[in-house]
Amino acid sequence: MKQKQHKTWSAATAVLGVWLLTPAAADAYTVYVSSEKDNTITVVDGETLDIKATVKVGPRPRGIALSKDQKSLYVCTSDADHIEVLDLATLKVTHTLPSGPDPELLALGPDGRLLYVANEDDNMVTVVDVEGRSKVAEIQVGVEPEGMGVSPDGKWLVNTSETTNMAHFIDLATREVAANVLVDQRPRVAQFTPDSKQVWVSSEIGGNVSVIDAATKEKIKVISFEIPGLRRESIQPVGIRISDDGKRAFVALGPAARVAVIDTATLEVEKYLLVGQRVWNLEFSPDQQRLFTTNGVSNDMSVIDLERLKVRKTVPVGRLPWGVVVAP
Amino acid sequence: MRSLIVGAIVLMIAAGVPAAAELEISIGLIDREPQARLPLSSLEPVIVDDGLEGARQGIRDNNTTGRFTGQTFALVHRRLAIGADAALTLRELHGQGLRLFMLNLTAPELLALADLPEARDSLLFNIAAPDDSLRVSDCRANLLHTAPSRAMRADALGQYLAWKRWTRWFLVVGPHPGDQAYAAALRRAAKRFGAKIVVEKPWTFEAGAARTDSGHFNEQQEANTFTQVADYDILLVADESDTFGEYLNYRTFLARPVGGTQGLTATPWSGVSEQWGATQFQRRFREQTGRFMTPVDYAAWLAVRSVGEAATRTRSADPSVLRAFLLGPDFRLAAFKGVPASFRDWNGQLRQPLLIVSPRVLVSVSPQEGFLHQFSTLDTLGYDRPETTCGQF
C-alpha cells in the first residue's frame, strides 16, 4: 500500500509538475494556524492544503493546543487575558477559560484535564482545570514565563523565562519548582523527547538550543547554528519538534528563514531547509510525513516533505501566523 | 538556618547551577538634581526620577534571576545638588566597597570620574551623555556606554530617510552646544547615506513663555517666515533642549515633514514600542512607576542587566572579570528590540538597534535593510572601529 501511494505521488509530480493530494482519504487531517495580527484561526486541509475556513477569535491569538479528545482547540487570546475554547466541529468559540493575564503559550497535561499556561505579565504559570473551567493553582517562576513543555510521562513541566534565562523544572506532583537550569538568552520553547529523557530549550537571542538531561538537569549539549552568508543575529531559534521515533529534531530559526534538521543521536545539524520569513512554530502531520511551519513575516505556512527533507509548498494564511496544531 | 542554606546549595547542585556562595552585588547610580523647567507640552509630566526607575527595574529583574543563582543585586542611589562635586560622591561609594557605577552626568564629569584613582578598579556606565568624543577620541577603558551616541541617532534616522529617498534636507540648528553637535552628526549622516543638506539655518528666535494667551500667533508667523527656503524633502531640526523644534511642525512654509530632535526621531527607547516582548516590559515599568520608560531609564536598565547577565555567566562581581565578559564575544543581551545588544570592544559602546518613532507610533527600526557591514549591521550606526582613535581601549 505504501509503495503504491509513493508511486502515484511521483508520477503525478513528474507529469503535472504540481503537488497533488495523496490518495489515502483515511488519514485526512486538518491544520490550524493562529494569526496574531488578524485575530483568526485558519483551518487548512492537511492533504489538499486548501483553506477550509478562517475563524475570527479574540484579540492576538498566539499559543494553541488541541484538547485530549481532539474535538476542541484551546487558543491563548493574549490581549483578552483568557483562553478561548474553539469547537472544531462547528468552528465556534463555545466558552472561555480563565488564564491569568496575557497568556502566551500553553501545554496540556497528559490526563487532558489540566492546562498549564504561561502568563508573561506576572511571572506565573497558571494551572487551569479545563472541565471545571477554573484556575486551580499558580506557580511562581522567573521574569516573563514563556515556553511550556510537559514530559510525556507526566512527571515534569518545564517552563522557560525569557528575561531570567532559565528552564524551570516543575514537579507536576507537587507543583513546586524542583530545579532551575541556566540557558542562553531569551529562552522560548521547551520540548521533551518522546522518551521523556531530554528536554530541548531554544534560546532566541542566544541563538542556540540547550539539550538538557531530565534526570540530572545537566546540559548535555548546546547546539549552535551556522548558515553561510547569514549573520549571527539573524539566527533566532524558537519552535522545536521531535519526531515520534525520537530520531530527528526540527528547529525553527526565526529571521534566518530556515528550519534546522538535527540528528538526535549525534546532536549535529544535518541540514537547513529554506522556508518563509520569521519561521516561528512547527507541527507534524499525524503520519509524520509532513512538517508545517508558521512564517510570521511572509504571512504563510511552509509544508516540508519529511521523507525527502524538502519544502514542497507554501500556503498563504492570515497575517503574522504564530501557532500551528494538527488534528486528525 | 544552617539546614536551609544546605538545602539551598543542594537545590542549586541539583539544578545544574554552580553552587556559588551567595554573591551580593551593589551598583551605584550617581545623577544630578534636575534643573526646574517647564516642559514644552503640558501633556508631558515632569520626570524627576529619570534613569533611577529604569535602574530599579533592572535590579528587580536581576534579583528574580538571582533568586535561582544565589546572587542579590542592590542599587545605591546618590543625587548631587546643583554644583556639587561628583568625585566626592564616587569616592564615598568606593569607600563603601562599590565598584560598579551608573552615571547620569555630562561628558566632562564622566571623564573626571573615570580618571579618578578610585575608578581604576571600577567599571562605569554612561547612561545619558550622547557625546561622540567619548566614543571616538576620549575613550576610557573603565567607561562603557549604554546610551547611544549622537552619531548613532543621526545615522539611524539618516538610514530611514535614505530608504524613503527623502534625501534633500533642510537643517535648522539651535543655539546650544548640544544642538551644534547633533547638527554635526546629521551632516556626517548625510554624507554617509547619500543625502544633501540643501539649506541650513540657525534658529535664533526666542519663543519665550509658552503659556501666554494668543502666544501661538508668534510661533505661527515666525515659523512660516523662517521656513521660506528653496525646496527640500524634510526639515531636520537640532534642538536637544526641546525649546523650539516642536513649533516648526505643521508650520513650515511648504508642506513638508519635520524630524530630528522633534517630529520623527531616532531613539533607543519609547513608550510606543510593543514588539519583541516589549509589551510586558513596558507594562511592568508602568505598573511600578505610573509613567512611560524614557531613553535614560532604558540605558540604566541596560547597564544593570548587563552587569546581571555578566555576573550570572561568570559567577563573579569583579569589575575586571565583568568587563572582559561584557566586551567578549559571548555577551549578548536581550533588549526587547529583536536582536541581541552587545558591546563594541573598541570603545565600549553598546551596539543596539534604534527605534524610529513619531510621538504615538513606531514608524521603523534602524539599521535599515540593505545597509551592510562585514561584522554586524548594527555597526552601521555610529562610529566604526577604523574611525575611532581610542587606541588601547
Chai-1 contact restraints between the chains, C-beta under 6 A:
chainA,res_idxA,chainB,res_idxB,connection_type,confidence,min_distance_angstrom,max_distance_angstrom,comment,restraint_id
A,E120,B,Q280,contact,1.0,0.0,6.0,A-B,restraint_1
A,D121,B,Q280,contact,1.0,0.0,6.0,A-B,restraint_2
A,G142,B,T64,contact,1.0,0.0,6.0,A-B,restraint_3
A,V143,B,D61,contact,1.0,0.0,6.0,A-B,restraint_4
A,V143,B,T64,contact,1.0,0.0,6.0,A-B,restraint_5
A,E144,B,Q280,contact,1.0,0.0,6.0,A-B,restraint_6
A,T163,B,D61,contact,1.0,0.0,6.0,A-B,restraint_7
A,T164,B,T64,contact,1.0,0.0,6.0,A-B,restraint_8
A,T164,B,T65,contact,1.0,0.0,6.0,A-B,restraint_9
A,M166,B,F68,contact,1.0,0.0,6.0,A-B,restraint_10
A,A179,B,A14,contact,1.0,0.0,6.0,A-B,restraint_11
A,A179,B,A15,contact,1.0,0.0,6.0,A-B,restraint_12
A,N180,B,A15,contact,1.0,0.0,6.0,A-B,restraint_13
A,N180,B,F68,contact,1.0,0.0,6.0,A-B,restraint_14
A,V181,B,G16,contact,1.0,0.0,6.0,A-B,restraint_15
A,L182,B,V17,contact,1.0,0.0,6.0,A-B,restraint_16
A,Q185,B,R332,contact,1.0,0.0,6.0,A-B,restraint_17
A,Q185,B,A334,contact,1.0,0.0,6.0,A-B,restraint_18
A,R186,B,A334,contact,1.0,0.0,6.0,A-B,restraint_19
A,I205,B,R332,contact,1.0,0.0,6.0,A-B,restraint_20
A,I205,B,A334,contact,1.0,0.0,6.0,A-B,restraint_21
A,I205,B,P340,contact,1.0,0.0,6.0,A-B,restraint_22
A,K217,B,A15,contact,1.0,0.0,6.0,A-B,restraint_23
A,K217,B,G16,contact,1.0,0.0,6.0,A-B,restraint_24
A,E218,B,G16,contact,1.0,0.0,6.0,A-B,restraint_25
A,E233,B,V339,contact,1.0,0.0,6.0,A-B,restraint_26
